[in-house]
Amino acid sequence: MLIEIHILQNHAPSNLNRDDTGSPKECVFGGVKRARISSQCLKRSIRQSDIFQRELAGQLGMRTRRLPELVRERLEKDGLPSDLAAVAALKATGFGTKDGKERPNGDDNKDLDTAQTMFLTEADIEAVVAVLKKAAEEAGNVKKFKDVKASDLQALAKTNGFRPISVDVALFGRMITSEAFRDVEASMQVAHALSTHKVDHEFDYFTAVDDLQVKGEDDAGADMIGDFEFNSSCYYKYCSLDVHAFCRNLTGEGHGRRTVSDDDKAKSVELAKKTIDAFLRGAIMSTPSGKQNSCAAHQLPSLILIEVRPYRTPVSYANAFVEPAYAGKGTGLVVASLEKIGAHIQALTDGFDLEASTRLLLAPEHREFAIHGVERMPSLNTLCARLQEVVVYG
């Protein structure tokens, strides 16, 4: 089962996702410049959203370089002497590399980190802590513990049996150059969001004035001046989830586990239902945080289209906007974008006989908009409830 999510979302002036110069990200599509929000930015904004965090509390991992400090804290909490815990933290710096080489940071070994930022689950962290605690206790003193190779400890952590992964790792995957952790193939694909229209960036010129400044003083005027770039864009967003692959990631079948009980498979389906609901709500209700204190561009989507396909045949509708949408006389940009995507969807569905078991549409502000064969939903709660039914019952 493949679940595809299509969203049209118009944003007021904003700079939601910046490049290395501070400008809004962009690209050329259809021969003209478009506004762009990177897939990485979109995934993080959903993953960190209050909705996603609240609904999946206890089921999420963390992306961090601070594994060594987590190890030190937990070992000391478990009663390991601080000097042994400090050596264990140093050993943990090697868990971020294939060769297990330690990364000391000064003589006092404070503020240690790993060579790469890693997407870790609670089970991963506990496995590393268990291996290092056992090695420290067997060594008995700092000198002997320092002689233990971090690469050997990595191998022990890897063979510490099947470790369940968190739902965000199961969704977005991970690649780690370390023997201690398994790579996970993502079950979800997220496209870069593109504006449906041609875009030109604008500049906001701003000043700051001293509140205690008295009118008429010699130094009257602005204390500082600055500017930043922004645009206003209607974005097409697309992502697809392979539900079968997601469940296999949760049970471990997707990364090496050979025997999985029926109970584990049933639990993975139940968790998939909960995760899909949280992801969809997060994707709809959350917005990237770039320059939001200055712009507050918190607009909700104009269209959400869900298509559930029985086979892995993902279809993005980005090409609906190869020829850019334009606001015309009596037709706004959002309506023009809706007309383009509606015609494109119908043409592809008919021309390629695209198969979908369920097609759901939510467009609260555009009740006249319809796509043949698509079931209109009256509210977000109704949409989410219908999608949950499909996940469980097919």
C-alpha positions as CSV (number, residue, x, y, z in Angstrom):
1,M,0.0,0.0,0.0
2,L,1.3,3.4,-1.0
3,I,-0.1,6.6,0.5
4,E,0.5,9.8,-1.4
5,I,-0.1,13.2,0.0
6,H,-0.4,16.3,-2.2
7,I,-0.7,19.8,-0.7
8,L,-1.2,23.2,-2.1
9,Q,-0.3,25.9,0.4
10,N,0.0,29.6,-0.1
11,H,2.2,31.6,2.2
12,A,2.3,35.3,3.0
13,P,5.6,37.2,2.7
14,S,8.2,35.0,4.4
15,N,11.7,33.4,4.3
16,L,10.9,29.9,5.5
17,N,14.0,28.1,4.4
18,R,17.2,30.0,3.8
19,D,20.3,29.2,1.7
20,D,23.9,29.8,2.8
21,T,23.6,33.5,2.1
22,G,20.4,34.0,4.0
23,S,18.2,34.2,0.8
24,P,15.1,32.1,0.4
25,K,15.9,28.8,-1.3
26,E,15.1,28.7,-5.0
27,C,15.5,26.6,-8.1
28,V,14.7,26.7,-11.8
29,F,11.7,24.6,-12.9
30,G,10.0,24.8,-16.2
31,G,12.6,27.3,-17.3
32,V,11.7,29.9,-14.6
33,K,12.8,30.6,-11.1
34,R,10.7,29.1,-8.3
35,A,10.7,29.4,-4.6
36,R,11.7,26.2,-2.9
37,I,11.6,24.6,0.6
38,S,14.0,21.7,0.9
39,S,12.6,18.2,1.8
40,Q,15.0,18.1,4.8
41,C,13.4,21.3,6.1
42,L,9.9,20.0,5.7
43,K,10.7,16.7,7.4
44,R,12.3,18.4,10.4
45,S,9.4,20.9,10.8
46,I,6.9,18.0,10.8
47,R,9.1,15.8,13.1
48,Q,9.6,18.7,15.6
49,S,6.0,19.9,15.4
50,D,4.0,19.8,18.7
51,I,1.4,17.5,17.1
52,F,4.0,14.9,16.0
53,Q,5.9,15.1,19.3
54,R,2.7,14.9,21.4
55,E,1.0,12.0,19.5
56,L,4.1,9.9,19.3
57,A,5.7,10.6,22.6
58,G,7.9,7.7,23.7
59,Q,8.1,6.4,20.1
60,L,10.6,8.9,18.7
61,G,14.4,9.0,18.3
62,M,16.8,11.9,18.4
63,R,19.4,13.3,15.9
64,T,22.5,14.2,17.9
65,R,26.2,14.3,18.2
66,R,26.0,14.2,22.0
67,L,26.0,10.4,22.5
68,P,29.2,10.6,24.7
69,E,27.5,13.0,27.1
70,L,24.4,10.9,27.2
71,V,26.6,7.9,28.0
72,R,28.4,9.7,30.8
73,E,25.2,10.9,32.4
74,R,23.5,7.5,32.4
75,L,26.6,5.6,33.6
76,E,27.0,8.0,36.5
77,K,23.3,7.7,37.3
78,D,23.8,3.9,37.3
79,G,26.5,4.2,39.9
80,L,29.6,3.9,37.8
81,P,32.5,6.0,39.2
82,S,32.9,9.3,37.5
83,D,36.5,8.6,36.3
84,L,35.3,5.3,34.5
85,A,32.2,7.1,33.2
86,A,34.6,9.8,31.7
87,V,36.6,7.1,29.9
88,A,33.4,5.5,28.7
89,A,32.3,8.9,27.2
90,L,35.6,9.1,25.4
91,K,35.1,5.6,24.0
92,A,31.6,6.6,22.8
93,T,33.1,9.3,20.6
94,G,34.4,6.4,18.4
95,F,30.8,5.0,17.9
96,G,30.3,7.6,15.2
97,T,33.0,6.3,12.9
98,K,33.6,3.0,11.1
99,D,37.1,2.5,12.5
100,G,36.0,3.4,16.0
101,K,38.7,6.0,16.5
102,E,38.2,8.1,19.6
103,R,37.8,11.9,19.3
104,P,39.3,13.6,22.5
105,N,38.4,17.2,23.0
106,G,41.0,18.5,25.4
107,D,42.7,17.0,28.5
108,D,39.5,17.1,30.6
109,N,37.4,15.3,28.0
110,K,34.6,17.8,28.4
111,D,32.0,18.6,25.7
112,L,32.8,15.4,23.8
113,D,30.9,14.6,20.6
114,T,30.8,12.1,17.8
115,A,32.3,12.6,14.3
116,Q,28.8,12.7,12.7
117,T,25.3,13.6,13.8
118,M,23.4,10.4,14.2
119,F,19.7,9.5,14.3
120,L,19.5,7.3,17.4
121,T,16.7,5.5,19.2
122,E,16.4,5.0,22.9
123,A,17.2,1.3,22.3
124,D,20.5,2.3,20.5
125,I,21.6,4.5,23.4
126,E,20.8,1.9,26.0
127,A,22.7,-0.8,24.0
128,V,25.8,1.5,23.9
129,V,25.5,2.2,27.7
130,A,25.2,-1.5,28.5
131,V,28.3,-2.4,26.5
132,L,30.4,0.4,27.9
133,K,29.2,-0.3,31.5
134,K,30.1,-4.0,31.2
135,A,33.5,-3.2,29.7
136,A,34.2,-0.6,32.5
137,E,33.3,-3.1,35.2
138,E,35.4,-5.8,33.7
139,A,38.4,-3.5,33.4
140,G,38.0,-2.4,37.0
141,N,40.2,0.7,36.7
142,V,40.8,3.6,34.3
143,K,44.1,2.4,33.0
144,K,42.8,-1.0,31.8
145,F,39.6,0.5,30.5
146,K,41.6,3.0,28.4
147,D,43.3,0.1,26.6
148,V,40.0,-1.3,25.4
149,K,39.5,-0.5,21.7
150,A,36.3,1.4,20.9
151,S,36.1,-0.5,17.6
152,D,35.7,-3.8,19.6
153,L,33.0,-2.2,21.7
154,Q,31.2,-1.1,18.6
155,A,31.1,-4.7,17.4
156,L,29.7,-5.8,20.8
157,A,26.9,-3.2,20.6
158,K,26.0,-4.4,17.1
159,T,25.5,-8.0,18.2
160,N,23.5,-7.0,21.2
161,G,20.4,-8.6,19.6
162,F,17.5,-7.0,17.7
163,R,16.8,-3.4,18.7
164,P,13.5,-1.9,17.8
165,I,13.7,1.4,16.0
166,S,11.6,4.6,16.5
167,V,8.8,5.6,14.1
168,D,10.8,8.7,12.8
169,V,13.7,6.5,11.9
170,A,11.3,4.0,10.3
171,L,9.8,6.8,8.3
172,F,12.9,8.8,7.2
173,G,15.6,6.2,7.4
174,R,19.2,6.7,8.5
175,M,22.7,6.0,7.3
176,I,25.5,5.7,9.9
177,T,29.1,4.8,9.3
178,S,29.3,2.8,12.5
179,E,29.2,-0.9,13.2
180,A,27.1,-0.3,16.3
181,F,24.0,0.8,14.5
182,R,22.0,-0.6,11.5
183,D,21.3,1.5,8.5
184,V,17.5,1.8,7.8
185,E,16.0,2.4,4.4
186,A,13.4,5.2,4.5
187,S,9.8,4.2,3.9
188,M,8.8,7.8,3.1
189,Q,9.8,10.0,0.3
190,V,9.4,13.8,0.6
191,A,9.9,16.1,-2.3
192,H,11.2,19.7,-2.2
193,A,8.3,22.0,-2.1
194,L,8.1,24.2,-5.3
195,S,6.2,27.4,-6.0
196,T,3.4,26.8,-8.6
197,H,4.5,30.1,-10.2
198,K,7.5,32.2,-11.1
199,V,9.0,34.1,-8.2
200,D,11.1,37.1,-7.7
201,H,12.6,37.8,-4.3
202,E,12.0,41.1,-2.6
203,F,13.9,43.0,0.2
204,D,12.8,44.3,3.5
205,Y,14.8,47.3,4.6
206,F,14.6,47.8,8.4
207,T,16.0,50.1,11.1
208,A,16.3,50.0,14.9
209,V,15.9,53.1,17.0
210,D,16.9,53.8,20.6
211,D,13.8,54.0,22.7
212,L,15.5,56.5,25.0
213,Q,16.6,58.8,22.2
214,V,15.3,62.3,22.5
215,K,14.0,64.1,19.5
216,G,16.4,66.8,18.3
217,E,19.6,65.2,19.7
218,D,22.7,65.4,17.5
219,D,22.7,61.6,17.2
220,A,19.0,61.3,16.3
221,G,18.2,58.7,13.7
222,A,18.5,54.9,13.4
223,D,21.0,53.0,15.6
224,M,21.3,50.3,12.9
225,I,19.9,49.4,9.5
226,G,19.6,46.1,7.8
227,D,17.7,44.1,5.2
228,F,16.5,40.6,4.4
229,E,15.1,38.8,1.4
230,F,11.6,37.3,1.3
231,N,8.9,36.1,-1.1
232,S,5.3,35.2,-1.1
233,S,4.7,31.8,-2.7
234,C,2.0,29.1,-3.3
235,Y,3.8,25.8,-2.9
236,Y,3.1,22.3,-4.2
237,K,4.2,19.7,-1.6
238,Y,4.3,16.0,-2.2
239,C,5.3,13.0,-0.2
240,S,4.6,9.2,-0.4
241,L,4.7,6.5,2.3
242,D,5.2,2.8,1.6
243,V,3.1,1.4,4.5
244,H,4.4,-2.1,4.0
245,A,8.0,-1.0,4.2
246,F,7.2,1.2,7.2
247,C,5.8,-1.8,9.1
248,R,8.7,-3.9,8.1
249,N,11.1,-1.3,9.5
250,L,9.2,-1.3,12.8
251,T,9.2,-5.1,13.1
252,G,12.8,-5.4,12.0
253,E,12.1,-7.4,8.8
254,G,13.4,-4.5,6.8
255,H,16.8,-4.6,8.4
256,G,17.8,-8.2,9.2
257,R,15.3,-9.7,11.6
258,R,14.2,-13.1,10.3
259,T,11.5,-14.2,12.8
260,V,8.6,-11.9,13.5
261,S,5.5,-12.9,15.5
262,D,2.0,-12.2,14.4
263,D,1.6,-10.0,17.5
264,D,4.5,-7.8,16.5
265,K,3.1,-7.5,13.0
266,A,-0.3,-6.5,14.4
267,K,1.4,-3.9,16.7
268,S,3.3,-2.4,13.7
269,V,0.0,-1.9,11.8
270,E,-1.5,-0.2,14.9
271,L,1.5,2.0,15.3
272,A,1.5,2.8,11.5
273,K,-2.1,4.0,11.8
274,K,-1.2,6.3,14.7
275,T,2.0,7.5,12.9
276,I,0.3,8.3,9.6
277,D,-2.4,10.3,11.4
278,A,0.3,12.3,13.4
279,F,2.4,12.8,10.2
280,L,-0.6,14.1,8.2
281,R,-1.7,16.5,10.8
282,G,1.8,17.7,11.4
283,A,2.3,18.2,7.6
284,I,-0.9,20.2,7.4
285,M,-0.7,22.2,10.6
286,S,3.1,22.9,11.0
287,T,5.3,25.4,9.0
288,P,9.1,25.7,8.8
289,S,10.4,28.1,11.4
290,G,12.7,30.3,9.2
291,K,12.2,34.0,9.9
292,Q,8.8,33.4,11.5
293,N,9.4,35.8,14.3
294,S,9.6,38.5,11.6
295,C,7.0,37.2,9.2
296,A,4.5,34.9,11.1
297,A,3.6,33.2,7.8
298,H,1.3,30.6,9.4
299,Q,-1.2,29.9,6.6
300,L,-3.1,26.6,6.3
301,P,-3.3,24.6,3.0
302,S,-5.8,25.3,0.3
303,L,-5.9,21.7,-0.9
304,I,-5.0,18.3,0.6
305,L,-5.4,15.3,-1.7
306,I,-4.7,11.8,-0.4
307,E,-4.4,8.9,-2.8
308,V,-3.9,5.3,-1.7
309,R,-2.5,3.0,-4.3
310,P,-2.3,-0.8,-4.0
311,Y,1.1,-0.9,-5.7
312,R,4.3,1.1,-5.4
313,T,3.6,3.4,-8.3
314,P,4.3,6.9,-6.9
315,V,3.1,9.8,-9.0
316,S,4.0,13.5,-8.2
317,Y,1.9,16.2,-9.8
318,A,4.6,18.8,-9.9
319,N,4.5,18.8,-13.7
320,A,1.1,20.5,-13.4
321,F,3.1,23.6,-12.9
322,V,5.8,23.3,-15.6
323,E,4.0,26.2,-17.2
324,P,3.7,28.5,-14.2
325,A,0.4,29.5,-12.7
326,Y,-0.6,33.2,-12.9
327,A,-3.1,35.4,-11.2
328,G,-5.4,36.8,-13.8
329,K,-8.4,39.0,-14.0
330,G,-11.0,37.5,-11.6
331,T,-8.7,34.6,-10.9
332,G,-6.3,34.5,-8.0
333,L,-3.1,32.6,-7.8
334,V,-4.5,29.8,-5.6
335,V,-7.5,29.3,-7.8
336,A,-5.3,29.2,-10.9
337,S,-3.1,26.6,-9.2
338,L,-6.1,24.5,-8.3
339,E,-7.3,24.6,-11.9
340,K,-3.9,23.5,-13.1
341,I,-3.5,20.6,-10.7
342,G,-7.1,19.4,-11.2
343,A,-6.7,19.2,-15.0
344,H,-3.3,17.5,-14.6
345,I,-4.5,14.9,-12.2
346,Q,-7.5,14.1,-14.4
347,A,-5.3,13.8,-17.5
348,L,-2.8,11.5,-15.9
349,T,-5.4,9.4,-14.2
350,D,-7.3,8.8,-17.4
351,G,-4.3,8.6,-19.7
352,F,-2.2,6.2,-17.7
353,D,-5.1,4.3,-16.0
354,L,-3.7,5.2,-12.6
355,E,-5.1,2.8,-10.0
356,A,-6.0,4.1,-6.5
357,S,-8.2,2.3,-4.0
358,T,-9.0,5.5,-2.1
359,R,-8.9,9.2,-3.1
360,L,-9.8,11.8,-0.5
361,L,-9.9,15.6,-0.9
362,L,-10.0,18.4,1.6
363,A,-10.4,22.0,0.2
364,P,-12.5,23.9,2.8
365,E,-12.3,27.3,1.0
366,H,-12.9,26.0,-2.5
367,R,-16.1,23.9,-2.3
368,E,-16.7,24.2,-6.0
369,F,-13.3,22.5,-6.7
370,A,-13.7,18.8,-7.6
371,I,-11.8,16.0,-9.2
372,H,-13.7,13.1,-10.8
373,G,-13.6,10.0,-8.7
374,V,-12.3,11.8,-5.6
375,E,-14.3,11.7,-2.3
376,R,-14.6,15.2,-0.8
377,M,-14.0,15.3,3.0
378,P,-15.8,18.0,5.1
379,S,-13.0,18.3,7.7
380,L,-9.5,17.3,8.7
381,N,-10.8,15.0,11.4
382,T,-13.0,13.2,8.9
383,L,-10.1,12.9,6.4
384,C,-7.8,11.5,9.1
385,A,-10.4,9.0,10.3
386,R,-11.0,7.7,6.7
387,L,-7.3,7.3,6.2
388,Q,-6.9,5.3,9.4
389,E,-9.7,3.0,8.3
390,V,-7.8,2.4,5.0
391,V,-4.6,1.6,6.8
392,V,-6.2,-1.0,9.0
393,Y,-8.8,-2.5,6.7
394,G,-7.2,-1.8,3.3
